């Protein structure tokens, strides 16, 4: 019996020794049909992933063909993440984010993102074509639903603004105190003048003629809402809970013809008006609601007209954030 066991053991040892090297320890290969060469590395941040995906789509390359060169934390000066184009409006509020440089096919590409990568903008390319005046006219026409031929240039003055906001102060908007070369352009349409401030190249356009401001603060739910309406049709709003960086709208996009007509009637009829609808002082969870109208006329609104202006403004705020 011992002889039989010895022979069997000897045969096993011989067959193992004769097997090709590595065969005894080789693991079977497993194919995964779901894996692709375009998988984004899991160790990248959401902002880096967003930039990588954007360039991949732009160049029609797989993400494996793109490398992340550098990522720098930046506080962008506006809602366009520092990448502005002629005729494109940007919210004037600081936005934390990143400047990300990628490389593909030996070329470098710069992208700007917000913190979570939900907004990503390519920083390459020209800001646009055409003169600064043409860009401002185009913006006003789009805001108010006018033809560009209905708008004329009254003046175009070269100036130096004292801050990065081009001399326009808005609620809760921080401005860097740096000298900024630019222009003050005055337009006219239907007998009304509209002032714009622009950067030197026209890659930033800021309306300058205020028409209305509104705020709502406090209360049981802790409101912190802001609305700024310019005569030229731009609307800026912010909600500290859902839209801390602000949201942009225009008359043409948010208001019907009758709503725009009503607003123009109030502006041309009334003088500067301050309306306070806040809760009395001393009330628990007091809510402050105030509205300022910067009219071109001489009249004061009646109580009914004040209520109508408040209702119009609150409806506009809801449309902006709907």
Legacy VTK file of the C-alpha trace (Angstrom):
# vtk DataFile Version 3.0
C-alpha trace
ASCII
DATASET POLYDATA
POINTS 322 float
0.000 0.000 0.000
2.806 2.362 0.873
4.372 1.583 -2.485
1.183 2.601 -4.330
0.951 5.910 -2.433
4.575 6.637 -3.172
4.084 6.060 -6.921
0.961 8.297 -7.038
2.746 11.091 -5.186
5.754 10.796 -7.472
3.555 11.070 -10.593
1.907 14.230 -9.239
5.248 15.871 -8.547
6.531 15.000 -12.014
3.438 16.413 -13.785
3.634 19.636 -11.781
7.281 20.096 -12.555
6.666 19.600 -16.283
3.886 22.199 -16.432
4.754 25.585 -18.038
6.100 28.136 -15.592
3.411 30.068 -13.793
0.580 27.798 -14.888
-0.056 26.516 -11.375
-0.612 30.023 -9.945
-2.265 31.814 -12.874
-5.685 33.336 -12.119
-8.364 33.086 -14.782
-8.909 36.387 -16.606
-12.280 38.062 -16.032
-13.704 40.245 -18.761
-15.874 43.213 -17.705
-17.968 44.417 -20.588
-19.105 47.478 -18.592
-15.593 48.910 -18.181
-14.509 51.439 -20.836
-11.354 53.462 -21.419
-13.353 56.631 -20.748
-13.888 56.056 -17.040
-12.946 59.141 -15.009
-10.565 58.395 -12.100
-12.442 58.264 -8.822
-9.790 60.270 -6.989
-10.620 63.484 -8.882
-12.744 66.217 -7.322
-16.202 67.039 -8.765
-14.799 70.241 -10.290
-11.935 68.362 -11.973
-14.355 65.745 -13.278
-16.584 68.464 -14.715
-13.658 70.126 -16.502
-12.403 66.777 -17.796
-15.841 65.895 -19.149
-16.244 69.321 -20.777
-12.937 69.075 -22.637
-13.625 65.474 -23.586
-16.867 66.541 -25.257
-15.256 69.606 -26.800
-12.405 67.677 -28.450
-14.243 64.374 -28.911
-11.566 62.556 -26.935
-11.772 59.925 -24.223
-10.991 61.172 -20.739
-8.018 58.804 -20.670
-6.424 61.017 -23.333
-6.635 64.117 -21.096
-4.433 64.931 -18.108
-5.078 67.311 -15.215
-2.056 69.643 -15.059
-3.043 71.931 -12.195
-5.944 72.967 -9.998
-6.011 76.313 -8.194
-8.641 77.525 -5.733
-9.953 80.935 -6.840
-12.615 83.448 -5.784
-14.185 84.501 -9.087
-15.397 88.140 -9.203
-18.712 87.376 -10.927
-21.236 84.735 -11.916
-19.453 84.214 -15.246
-16.465 82.834 -13.293
-14.176 85.480 -14.714
-14.899 84.430 -18.305
-17.109 87.140 -19.751
-18.221 87.715 -23.303
-19.387 90.876 -24.995
-23.133 91.244 -24.523
-23.358 88.533 -21.860
-24.600 89.595 -18.413
-22.936 88.292 -15.265
-24.141 88.396 -11.688
-21.841 90.725 -9.760
-21.191 88.474 -6.788
-18.048 86.599 -5.786
-18.115 82.857 -6.515
-15.636 80.422 -4.900
-14.280 77.901 -7.373
-11.252 76.572 -9.224
-9.006 77.350 -12.179
-8.190 74.000 -13.748
-5.582 73.479 -16.475
-5.838 70.325 -18.609
-3.577 68.915 -21.316
-4.522 66.963 -24.425
-2.489 66.256 -27.563
0.282 68.502 -26.271
-2.016 71.519 -25.857
-3.148 73.195 -22.633
-6.757 74.163 -21.898
-7.985 76.308 -19.021
-11.393 75.854 -17.400
-13.084 77.816 -14.620
-15.584 76.137 -12.291
-17.567 76.836 -9.165
-16.853 74.784 -6.034
-18.961 71.723 -6.798
-18.346 71.658 -10.555
-21.996 72.290 -11.426
-20.838 75.284 -13.511
-17.816 74.932 -15.784
-16.640 77.450 -18.377
-13.837 77.247 -20.931
-11.492 80.212 -20.504
-10.067 80.053 -24.017
-11.268 82.023 -26.985
-12.056 85.617 -27.873
-14.658 87.534 -25.865
-16.624 88.406 -28.952
-16.691 90.657 -31.992
-18.125 94.057 -32.744
-17.753 97.408 -31.033
-18.632 98.121 -27.416
-21.500 100.354 -28.540
-22.926 97.566 -30.695
-22.782 95.157 -27.763
-24.573 97.564 -25.419
-27.266 98.320 -28.017
-27.758 94.603 -28.587
-28.187 93.992 -24.861
-30.733 96.787 -24.393
-32.726 95.650 -27.425
-32.852 92.064 -26.159
-33.834 93.152 -22.636
-36.753 95.304 -23.700
-37.819 93.455 -26.846
-36.886 96.380 -29.109
-35.321 96.567 -32.545
-31.696 97.663 -32.496
-32.585 100.345 -35.045
-34.904 101.916 -32.427
-31.915 102.679 -30.166
-29.473 105.561 -30.593
-26.184 106.420 -28.862
-26.336 109.723 -26.975
-22.773 109.681 -25.623
-19.737 107.422 -25.178
-17.234 108.598 -22.563
-13.897 106.996 -21.642
-13.489 106.899 -17.842
-11.652 105.161 -15.017
-13.922 103.495 -12.455
-12.754 103.305 -8.858
-13.744 99.657 -8.359
-14.244 96.332 -10.103
-18.036 96.829 -10.174
-17.612 99.664 -12.689
-18.939 102.201 -10.247
-22.304 100.462 -9.687
-23.162 99.610 -6.076
-25.634 96.795 -5.481
-26.988 95.209 -2.328
-24.657 92.619 -0.750
-22.232 92.753 -3.697
-18.551 93.137 -2.833
-16.353 95.177 -5.160
-12.571 95.114 -5.318
-11.205 98.637 -4.830
-9.070 98.707 -7.964
-9.012 101.273 -10.759
-10.791 99.837 -13.794
-10.603 101.553 -17.213
-13.910 101.612 -19.037
-16.690 103.598 -20.662
-19.975 105.254 -19.764
-22.385 104.847 -22.667
-25.744 106.604 -22.764
-28.445 105.180 -25.037
-31.901 106.487 -25.901
-35.034 104.615 -26.966
-38.640 105.856 -27.090
-37.638 109.088 -25.436
-36.021 107.404 -22.382
-32.284 107.448 -21.671
-30.425 104.393 -20.393
-26.933 104.520 -18.903
-24.460 101.635 -19.121
-20.974 101.222 -17.684
-18.592 98.884 -19.496
-15.048 97.632 -19.195
-12.478 98.961 -21.643
-12.913 96.081 -24.088
-16.629 95.726 -23.519
-16.335 92.223 -22.105
-18.248 93.447 -19.036
-21.460 95.436 -19.376
-23.200 96.811 -16.296
-26.535 98.671 -16.369
-26.371 101.888 -14.368
-29.890 103.375 -14.279
-31.710 101.958 -11.265
-35.478 101.644 -11.461
-36.427 99.654 -8.375
-34.932 97.809 -5.394
-36.778 95.468 -3.034
-35.764 93.473 0.011
-37.437 91.036 2.394
-35.645 90.004 5.581
-36.400 88.104 8.761
-39.752 86.623 9.691
-40.357 83.157 11.088
-38.761 81.441 8.079
-35.772 83.809 7.991
-36.157 85.508 4.624
-33.123 87.194 3.027
-34.362 88.099 -0.434
-33.104 90.862 -2.716
-34.288 92.222 -6.063
-32.710 94.957 -8.179
-34.441 96.142 -11.348
-32.713 98.412 -13.835
-34.554 100.750 -16.177
-32.799 99.061 -19.108
-34.555 95.773 -18.351
-31.962 93.769 -16.401
-33.154 92.075 -13.219
-30.834 90.759 -10.483
-32.150 88.720 -7.575
-30.739 86.653 -4.742
-32.006 84.245 -2.105
-29.481 83.421 0.594
-30.869 79.880 0.972
-31.174 78.675 -2.618
-29.394 81.237 -4.802
-26.700 82.985 -2.737
-24.731 83.955 -5.848
-27.690 85.663 -7.512
-29.836 85.081 -10.573
-30.240 87.211 -13.696
-33.353 87.849 -15.751
-34.681 90.379 -18.237
-37.977 92.115 -18.867
-38.324 90.389 -22.220
-37.995 86.929 -20.662
-40.063 87.435 -17.513
-42.724 90.062 -18.210
-45.672 90.201 -20.544
-46.209 93.255 -22.734
-48.915 94.519 -20.365
-46.637 94.046 -17.319
-43.839 95.982 -19.001
-46.279 98.731 -19.981
-47.526 98.991 -16.386
-43.973 99.267 -15.077
-43.090 101.997 -17.593
-46.216 103.917 -16.578
-45.170 103.893 -12.925
-41.572 104.896 -13.708
-42.537 107.838 -15.893
-45.318 108.979 -13.514
-43.769 108.726 -10.049
-40.825 110.473 -8.416
-38.392 108.646 -6.120
-40.518 106.724 -3.620
-39.666 104.700 -0.507
-42.328 102.213 0.627
-41.953 100.359 3.931
-44.253 97.410 4.603
-42.301 95.963 7.538
-43.856 94.553 10.695
-44.000 97.038 13.592
-40.851 97.248 15.679
-40.858 95.021 18.735
-42.849 92.240 17.016
-41.403 88.782 17.584
-39.760 87.365 14.420
-40.218 90.760 12.783
-40.104 90.769 8.984
-38.719 93.789 7.164
-40.049 94.517 3.679
-39.010 97.663 1.837
-39.204 98.882 -1.741
-37.626 101.903 -3.442
-38.784 103.233 -6.798
-36.440 105.534 -8.727
-39.007 107.182 -10.967
-38.591 109.838 -13.623
-41.808 111.711 -12.846
-43.062 114.016 -10.093
-46.097 112.270 -8.550
-46.405 110.123 -5.439
-48.279 106.797 -5.558
-51.540 106.391 -3.674
-51.985 103.619 -1.117
-53.646 101.434 -3.758
-50.829 102.138 -6.225
-48.226 101.248 -3.601
-49.940 97.908 -3.028
-50.043 97.331 -6.796
-46.292 98.038 -7.074
-45.578 95.635 -4.201
-47.646 92.898 -5.809
-45.969 93.440 -9.190
-42.510 93.249 -7.581
-43.229 90.088 -5.578
-44.661 88.387 -8.677
-41.515 89.341 -10.579
-39.322 87.883 -7.829
-41.255 84.605 -7.928
-40.915 84.421 -11.731
-37.169 85.010 -11.498
-36.726 82.031 -9.181
-39.376 79.709 -10.603
LINES 1 323
322 0 1 2 3 4 5 6 7 8 9 10 11 12 13 14 15 16 17 18 19 20 21 22 23 24 25 26 27 28 29 30 31 32 33 34 35 36 37 38 39 40 41 42 43 44 45 46 47 48 49 50 51 52 53 54 55 56 57 58 59 60 61 62 63 64 65 66 67 68 69 70 71 72 73 74 75 76 77 78 79 80 81 82 83 84 85 86 87 88 89 90 91 92 93 94 95 96 97 98 99 100 101 102 103 104 105 106 107 108 109 110 111 112 113 114 115 116 117 118 119 120 121 122 123 124 125 126 127 128 129 130 131 132 133 134 135 136 137 138 139 140 141 142 143 144 145 146 147 148 149 150 151 152 153 154 155 156 157 158 159 160 161 162 163 164 165 166 167 168 169 170 171 172 173 174 175 176 177 178 179 180 181 182 183 184 185 186 187 188 189 190 191 192 193 194 195 196 197 198 199 200 201 202 203 204 205 206 207 208 209 210 211 212 213 214 215 216 217 218 219 220 221 222 223 224 225 226 227 228 229 230 231 232 233 234 235 236 237 238 239 240 241 242 243 244 245 246 247 248 249 250 251 252 253 254 255 256 257 258 259 260 261 262 263 264 265 266 267 268 269 270 271 272 273 274 275 276 277 278 279 280 281 282 283 284 285 286 287 288 289 290 291 292 293 294 295 296 297 298 299 300 301 302 303 304 305 306 307 308 309 310 311 312 313 314 315 316 317 318 319 320 321
